[in-house]
Amino acid sequence: MRNLDLAKDNVRHEKGKVQPGGFNVRPIHIAGALLIITIIFIAYSQMKGGGAEGKKMLEIDKSLGDIENRLNKIESTVKNISSIDEQRTKFEISLMNRIEGIESLIAKKSDLDTEKPDNLHREAAVKAPDQKPVPESHDKTGTDIRYHQVLAGETLYRISLKYGLTVEELRRINKIAPEAVIYVGQRLIVSPAN
């Protein structure tokens, strides 16, 4: 019995040491093993896509792919816009050059036009000092009727002074209403009716 007691004492003193031919399992080792198994199970289930978190990860991956595609489209659009902007700038420069060319041609033409008066002004300048009435003509009754052809810048008042008439007589002879306007080339009777 003494041997048995000694064996029990040896077991008590060497508690915590692994005995030959056996192993000593502590509760901490069991908890660690359970933790490792749980981690492996969670990792495996997420790799398989199972569980709510796995589905969320797949949705996030899909959303990231969509965002990437949109960014590629935006980059492409920005490149197109900058290309169009360059073309617009070139067009504006070309248009401005053409407008400047046209403006210089117009300026040259107007300079030429101001150097020589047009035909109407030249004719009016020549006829103005001479202003002679149109030759007289006879009507069917045998009386002499004189006519005046209106020149540029003439008024009824100036014409009436020239022939010794009043404006009212000139209007009455030619049947011109007070609000009527005379025009260049119009023939007016300037001799009083008998």
Backbone bond lengths (Angstrom), bond angles and torsions (degrees), N, CA, C in turn:
res aa  C-N    CA-C-N  psi(-1)  N-CA   C-N-CA  omega(-1)  CA-C   N-CA-C  phi
1 M - - - 1.390 - - 1.500 112.50 -
2 R 1.246 107.62 -29.32 1.429 112.93 177.80 1.493 111.29 -59.96
3 N 1.259 118.87 -34.34 1.469 123.00 179.67 1.524 110.26 -67.70
4 L 1.300 113.71 -34.21 1.453 116.60 178.92 1.503 110.75 -69.81
5 D 1.302 115.95 -40.36 1.459 118.55 178.31 1.522 111.05 -64.35
6 L 1.263 115.93 -38.98 1.475 119.79 178.71 1.515 110.42 -65.82
7 A 1.278 115.80 -38.36 1.468 119.08 -179.88 1.509 109.86 -66.67
8 K 1.345 117.44 -36.62 1.467 119.91 178.72 1.513 109.87 -68.17
9 D 1.340 116.45 -39.83 1.466 119.75 178.90 1.522 110.52 -64.00
10 N 1.271 116.38 -39.71 1.479 119.79 179.29 1.530 110.34 -63.86
11 V 1.278 114.58 -38.04 1.465 118.49 -179.63 1.515 109.01 -67.29
12 R 1.319 118.16 -39.34 1.457 120.82 -179.76 1.507 111.22 -67.34
13 H 1.311 119.34 -41.72 1.462 122.66 -178.13 1.520 111.86 -72.03
14 E 1.238 116.24 -30.56 1.456 118.37 -176.41 1.533 110.70 -104.21
15 K 1.282 115.12 31.41 1.460 120.24 177.93 1.517 107.46 -67.80
16 G 1.188 121.15 135.17 1.467 124.26 -179.76 1.509 111.41 100.03
17 K 1.324 118.14 -17.46 1.462 120.29 176.33 1.511 107.79 -94.45
18 V 1.304 114.17 144.16 1.470 118.25 179.62 1.520 107.74 -78.45
19 Q 1.277 114.99 128.43 1.453 120.97 -179.69 1.516 108.82 -81.80
20 P 1.300 117.43 147.55 1.456 118.71 177.36 1.527 110.05 -62.75
21 G 1.344 112.75 134.19 1.453 119.40 178.97 1.506 112.59 86.43
22 G 1.339 122.19 4.88 1.447 124.26 -179.48 1.531 110.12 -149.20
23 F 1.322 117.18 -179.42 1.479 119.83 176.48 1.499 108.24 -140.51
24 N 1.310 114.72 154.10 1.450 121.64 -177.03 1.522 107.77 -108.69
25 V 1.313 120.31 116.83 1.469 124.40 -178.11 1.509 108.00 -106.54
26 R 1.310 114.49 124.66 1.457 120.15 178.29 1.524 109.05 -103.65
27 P 1.310 119.35 158.83 1.477 121.83 -179.81 1.531 112.40 -63.00
28 I 1.305 117.64 -30.40 1.475 119.20 178.82 1.513 111.02 -66.12
29 H 1.310 116.52 -34.19 1.466 119.72 177.73 1.522 110.82 -67.21
30 I 1.297 116.34 -36.99 1.464 120.69 179.00 1.523 109.64 -67.09
31 A 1.320 117.47 -43.26 1.469 121.02 179.98 1.526 110.65 -64.09
32 G 1.312 117.57 -41.40 1.473 121.39 178.18 1.504 111.74 -62.61
33 A 1.347 116.52 -42.66 1.465 120.40 179.47 1.524 110.59 -64.38
34 L 1.350 116.46 -40.63 1.467 119.22 178.11 1.538 110.83 -65.06
35 L 1.307 117.48 -38.73 1.467 121.36 178.23 1.524 111.08 -63.42
36 I 1.280 118.19 -44.15 1.474 121.91 179.11 1.522 110.25 -63.47
37 I 1.314 117.67 -42.47 1.466 121.21 179.46 1.533 110.02 -63.81
38 T 1.339 116.70 -40.83 1.473 120.15 179.32 1.526 110.69 -63.94
39 I 1.319 117.67 -43.51 1.476 121.13 179.58 1.522 110.41 -62.61
40 I 1.300 116.49 -42.80 1.478 120.20 179.20 1.521 109.94 -63.26
41 F 1.336 117.54 -41.41 1.466 120.82 179.44 1.535 111.16 -63.77
42 I 1.330 118.20 -44.39 1.477 121.64 -179.82 1.524 110.25 -63.62
43 A 1.330 116.15 -44.33 1.460 119.67 179.44 1.523 110.51 -62.45
44 Y 1.314 117.04 -42.78 1.461 120.81 179.81 1.522 111.19 -63.90
45 S 1.335 116.77 -42.32 1.462 119.19 -177.75 1.539 110.71 -68.98
46 Q 1.306 117.33 -34.15 1.469 118.94 178.64 1.516 111.18 -73.52
47 M 1.315 116.83 -32.88 1.463 119.26 177.21 1.521 109.86 -67.02
48 K 1.281 117.61 -32.71 1.454 121.63 179.04 1.520 111.30 -78.32
49 G 1.346 117.75 -9.51 1.454 120.59 -179.41 1.493 112.44 84.92
50 G 1.259 117.63 12.84 1.443 120.41 -179.12 1.517 110.29 -84.68
51 G 1.274 117.82 157.52 1.444 122.54 176.21 1.511 112.05 87.36
52 A 1.318 115.77 164.87 1.463 122.02 -177.78 1.518 110.97 -67.60
53 E 1.350 117.39 -38.45 1.453 119.84 -179.17 1.526 111.68 -66.90
54 G 1.314 116.54 -36.38 1.468 120.51 178.51 1.520 111.00 -63.55
55 K 1.330 115.71 -42.02 1.462 119.80 178.43 1.523 110.96 -65.45
56 K 1.337 115.98 -39.56 1.466 119.34 178.21 1.522 111.15 -63.22
57 M 1.338 115.86 -39.01 1.466 119.42 178.59 1.529 110.80 -63.96
58 L 1.328 116.96 -40.64 1.469 120.25 178.13 1.532 110.87 -64.24
59 E 1.340 116.87 -40.39 1.462 120.94 178.25 1.524 110.55 -65.34
60 I 1.313 117.19 -40.29 1.473 120.98 178.72 1.526 109.76 -64.32
61 D 1.343 116.85 -42.94 1.468 120.13 177.45 1.527 111.12 -59.71
62 K 1.339 115.86 -42.44 1.469 120.25 179.64 1.532 110.39 -65.40
63 S 1.330 116.90 -43.00 1.474 120.88 178.75 1.523 110.83 -62.40
64 L 1.321 116.58 -41.29 1.472 119.78 177.70 1.526 111.13 -62.67
65 G 1.323 116.98 -38.36 1.472 120.80 176.99 1.530 111.13 -63.52
66 D 1.340 116.48 -42.91 1.471 120.87 177.65 1.525 111.21 -62.23
67 I 1.333 115.17 -43.69 1.475 119.34 179.57 1.522 110.33 -62.62
68 E 1.319 116.76 -40.08 1.459 121.08 178.77 1.534 110.72 -62.43
69 N 1.338 117.27 -42.91 1.471 120.87 178.20 1.525 111.05 -63.03
70 R 1.328 116.66 -42.26 1.467 120.33 179.27 1.525 110.99 -63.71
71 L 1.320 116.60 -41.65 1.469 119.73 178.12 1.527 111.24 -62.23
72 N 1.333 116.88 -38.96 1.467 120.33 177.15 1.523 110.72 -62.62
73 K 1.345 116.62 -41.81 1.468 120.19 178.02 1.527 111.17 -64.44
74 I 1.343 116.46 -41.12 1.467 120.28 179.17 1.521 110.27 -63.35
75 E 1.320 117.60 -43.24 1.466 120.74 178.09 1.524 110.94 -60.69
76 S 1.323 116.39 -41.67 1.465 120.75 177.93 1.525 110.93 -63.41
77 T 1.339 116.26 -42.53 1.468 120.87 179.06 1.524 111.04 -64.01
78 V 1.326 117.10 -40.65 1.468 120.82 179.11 1.520 110.31 -63.17
79 K 1.325 117.27 -40.57 1.466 120.51 177.55 1.528 110.24 -62.72
80 N 1.351 116.72 -43.20 1.465 120.32 178.82 1.523 111.10 -63.12
81 I 1.335 116.67 -41.99 1.467 120.28 -179.23 1.518 110.40 -63.64
82 S 1.324 117.65 -42.93 1.468 119.04 -179.75 1.524 110.33 -67.02
83 S 1.326 118.13 -34.17 1.460 120.70 176.16 1.528 110.60 -65.60
84 I 1.327 116.55 -43.92 1.471 121.10 178.48 1.520 109.94 -64.65
85 D 1.314 118.01 -38.87 1.464 121.81 178.81 1.523 111.01 -62.94
86 E 1.335 117.30 -40.27 1.463 120.74 176.80 1.532 110.46 -63.27
87 Q 1.333 116.74 -43.38 1.465 120.25 179.51 1.525 110.80 -64.67
88 R 1.349 117.14 -39.37 1.464 121.21 178.50 1.519 110.44 -62.78
89 T 1.325 116.96 -42.25 1.460 120.90 179.63 1.526 110.66 -63.01
90 K 1.332 117.14 -44.06 1.466 120.77 177.71 1.529 110.62 -61.60
91 F 1.333 116.63 -42.14 1.464 120.83 179.65 1.523 110.83 -63.56
92 E 1.356 117.11 -43.65 1.465 120.62 179.31 1.522 111.13 -61.15
93 I 1.330 117.17 -41.18 1.468 120.85 179.15 1.516 109.56 -64.01
94 S 1.326 116.54 -45.23 1.464 120.81 179.22 1.531 110.75 -61.74
95 L 1.330 116.17 -43.50 1.463 120.95 179.98 1.527 111.02 -63.88
96 M 1.324 116.91 -42.72 1.471 120.57 179.18 1.529 110.50 -63.11
97 N 1.329 117.06 -39.49 1.470 120.13 177.45 1.521 110.78 -63.13
98 R 1.323 116.57 -41.96 1.466 119.96 178.91 1.529 111.18 -65.13
99 I 1.338 116.50 -42.91 1.466 120.16 179.70 1.523 110.32 -62.70
100 E 1.330 117.17 -41.90 1.467 120.05 178.74 1.520 110.40 -62.90
101 G 1.347 116.73 -39.13 1.461 120.13 177.70 1.519 111.73 -63.42
102 I 1.327 116.34 -43.22 1.461 120.75 178.91 1.527 110.35 -65.24
103 E 1.338 116.98 -42.04 1.465 120.14 179.07 1.518 111.09 -61.92
104 S 1.347 117.44 -39.73 1.467 118.98 179.55 1.530 110.49 -67.97
105 L 1.341 117.66 -36.38 1.469 119.68 176.54 1.527 110.90 -65.07
106 I 1.322 116.78 -41.49 1.469 120.51 178.84 1.520 110.23 -64.03
107 A 1.331 116.23 -41.20 1.462 119.74 179.21 1.525 110.75 -63.12
108 K 1.345 117.24 -42.66 1.468 120.42 177.86 1.520 110.29 -62.69
109 K 1.333 116.95 -42.86 1.472 120.89 -179.28 1.521 110.12 -64.52
110 S 1.326 118.11 -42.48 1.459 119.65 -179.47 1.522 110.62 -67.67
111 D 1.340 117.25 -33.65 1.470 119.28 175.25 1.513 110.33 -63.22
112 L 1.335 116.94 -41.35 1.464 120.02 178.48 1.525 110.67 -66.45
113 D 1.331 116.45 -39.13 1.460 120.36 -179.27 1.525 111.64 -66.75
114 T 1.311 117.95 -36.08 1.470 119.60 179.96 1.522 111.54 -74.70
115 E 1.332 117.13 -24.36 1.465 119.64 178.65 1.524 111.27 -70.46
116 K 1.306 119.41 -37.12 1.462 121.63 179.65 1.519 109.17 -121.25
117 P 1.330 118.70 124.84 1.463 120.31 -179.35 1.520 110.49 -69.00
118 D 1.307 115.86 151.43 1.464 118.94 179.34 1.520 110.55 -71.44
119 N 1.310 116.40 168.62 1.466 122.49 -173.13 1.519 113.17 -59.48
120 L 1.329 118.63 -40.74 1.460 120.05 -178.16 1.518 111.17 -63.93
121 H 1.323 117.52 -44.58 1.456 119.81 179.98 1.529 111.13 -66.59
122 R 1.329 116.19 -38.06 1.460 120.07 179.01 1.535 110.17 -65.11
123 E 1.319 117.34 -44.29 1.463 120.27 179.57 1.526 110.77 -64.24
124 A 1.327 116.37 -41.26 1.457 119.82 179.62 1.523 110.01 -64.65
125 A 1.320 117.19 -39.15 1.462 120.24 179.69 1.516 110.72 -65.69
126 V 1.331 116.95 -38.00 1.463 120.12 -179.89 1.524 110.46 -72.67
127 K 1.328 118.82 -42.57 1.457 122.05 -175.13 1.522 112.37 -78.90
128 A 1.297 118.74 -25.64 1.455 121.10 -174.53 1.522 112.94 -57.84
129 P 1.330 119.77 -48.97 1.463 116.99 -178.93 1.529 112.71 -68.88
130 D 1.314 118.09 -32.17 1.463 120.67 -174.63 1.509 112.71 -85.16
131 Q 1.279 120.10 -23.39 1.448 127.51 -171.94 1.527 113.84 -9.18
132 K 1.288 113.11 88.30 1.462 119.67 176.18 1.507 108.15 -106.89
133 P 1.304 116.54 144.81 1.456 118.25 -179.93 1.521 111.30 -67.47
134 V 1.315 114.10 156.48 1.450 120.57 175.92 1.520 107.33 -64.17
135 P 1.313 116.65 143.09 1.467 118.82 -178.37 1.525 111.89 -51.00
136 E 1.314 113.20 147.92 1.464 119.57 -178.26 1.517 110.31 -69.86
137 S 1.307 114.71 153.74 1.460 119.93 176.45 1.525 107.34 -136.48
138 H 1.261 115.03 159.92 1.468 120.42 -178.84 1.510 109.14 -106.49
139 D 1.316 115.40 138.48 1.462 118.37 175.15 1.515 108.93 -93.34
140 K 1.293 118.46 -176.03 1.460 123.07 -174.18 1.523 112.52 -67.67
141 T 1.334 116.42 -22.13 1.460 118.76 -177.45 1.529 111.26 -83.90
142 G 1.332 118.02 -9.26 1.455 120.85 177.07 1.510 113.57 92.84
143 T 1.343 119.46 2.33 1.465 120.29 177.80 1.514 109.08 -89.19
144 D 1.308 115.95 151.03 1.472 120.61 178.57 1.526 109.92 -81.49
145 I 1.317 116.19 127.99 1.468 121.85 177.03 1.526 107.14 -118.98
146 R 1.312 115.29 127.52 1.457 119.83 177.81 1.535 108.55 -102.91
147 Y 1.316 114.17 144.50 1.458 121.05 -179.92 1.531 109.53 -121.40
148 H 1.300 114.42 154.02 1.465 120.54 173.95 1.531 107.77 -129.92
149 Q 1.342 115.96 129.74 1.467 119.87 177.49 1.534 107.63 -94.12
150 V 1.328 115.98 124.67 1.468 121.97 -175.07 1.526 109.75 -67.18
151 L 1.342 115.46 130.65 1.460 122.27 177.30 1.530 109.73 -103.41
152 A 1.325 115.72 167.66 1.466 120.69 -179.68 1.524 109.21 -61.62
153 G 1.310 117.14 133.44 1.457 122.73 176.40 1.530 114.10 88.17
154 E 1.305 118.92 -3.82 1.465 120.52 -179.17 1.524 110.73 -84.52
155 T 1.341 114.16 150.19 1.463 121.43 176.15 1.514 108.23 -125.22
156 L 1.340 116.15 166.10 1.467 119.50 176.96 1.527 110.47 -61.10
157 Y 1.287 116.94 -36.56 1.465 120.45 179.83 1.529 110.90 -61.76
158 R 1.339 117.81 -47.97 1.476 120.65 -179.00 1.530 111.06 -64.90
159 I 1.346 114.92 -39.72 1.475 118.23 179.85 1.533 110.16 -66.39
160 S 1.332 116.58 -41.12 1.472 119.38 -179.10 1.530 110.66 -64.94
161 L 1.300 118.76 -38.83 1.472 121.46 176.64 1.520 111.01 -61.89
162 K 1.310 115.97 -41.47 1.464 121.31 -177.18 1.528 111.44 -61.75
163 Y 1.324 118.62 -34.93 1.461 121.40 -175.60 1.526 112.58 -107.15
164 G 1.326 117.16 6.95 1.458 120.09 177.01 1.511 113.86 72.63
165 L 1.279 117.45 34.88 1.464 122.86 179.50 1.530 108.92 -117.90
166 T 1.306 115.57 165.68 1.464 119.49 170.20 1.522 107.82 -93.51
167 V 1.319 115.64 162.51 1.473 120.08 178.66 1.516 109.65 -62.34
168 E 1.349 116.87 -38.87 1.461 120.04 -179.37 1.533 110.79 -64.09
169 E 1.376 117.65 -40.05 1.469 120.09 177.90 1.521 110.38 -64.08
170 L 1.333 116.47 -43.39 1.469 120.55 -179.67 1.535 110.55 -61.85
171 R 1.312 116.80 -39.91 1.468 120.87 177.35 1.530 110.72 -66.03
172 R 1.319 116.45 -44.54 1.463 121.03 -178.08 1.521 111.25 -64.74
173 I 1.347 117.67 -44.59 1.470 121.17 -178.29 1.531 110.31 -62.33
174 N 1.333 116.45 -40.67 1.471 120.99 -175.55 1.524 113.10 -96.02
175 K 1.353 116.12 2.72 1.469 121.62 179.14 1.540 110.69 55.32
176 I 1.349 115.20 51.43 1.467 121.85 179.67 1.523 107.86 -103.43
177 A 1.316 116.73 125.41 1.468 121.57 178.48 1.533 109.67 -70.03
178 P 1.341 117.36 151.74 1.467 120.30 -178.27 1.536 113.82 -57.15
179 E 1.325 117.32 -32.52 1.467 119.28 -178.87 1.526 112.80 -89.07
180 A 1.344 118.03 -4.46 1.466 122.04 -178.22 1.529 110.36 -73.05
181 V 1.329 115.55 152.30 1.461 122.79 -179.48 1.517 108.41 -115.46
182 I 1.339 116.19 137.83 1.472 119.24 176.36 1.524 108.05 -86.76
183 Y 1.339 115.72 160.93 1.459 120.30 -176.55 1.529 109.45 -134.75
184 V 1.330 115.58 158.72 1.463 122.07 -178.66 1.519 109.13 -62.78
185 G 1.330 115.40 132.80 1.467 121.54 179.56 1.515 113.53 92.50
186 Q 1.321 118.30 -7.95 1.464 121.92 179.72 1.531 108.69 -69.63
187 R 1.349 117.17 139.62 1.471 121.59 177.74 1.516 109.33 -97.92
188 L 1.335 114.88 124.12 1.472 120.85 179.59 1.530 109.07 -114.72
189 I 1.335 116.57 141.72 1.467 121.66 173.54 1.517 106.22 -78.10
190 V 1.357 116.05 129.23 1.464 119.63 -178.16 1.519 113.12 -118.40
191 S 1.336 117.11 3.78 1.472 119.01 175.72 1.528 107.94 -105.34
192 P 1.336 117.07 133.32 1.462 119.11 -179.07 1.520 111.28 -60.97
193 A 1.315 114.99 145.32 1.457 119.55 178.10 1.510 109.65 -71.69
194 N 1.369 118.48 140.40 1.451 123.09 -179.66 1.476 111.55 -88.17
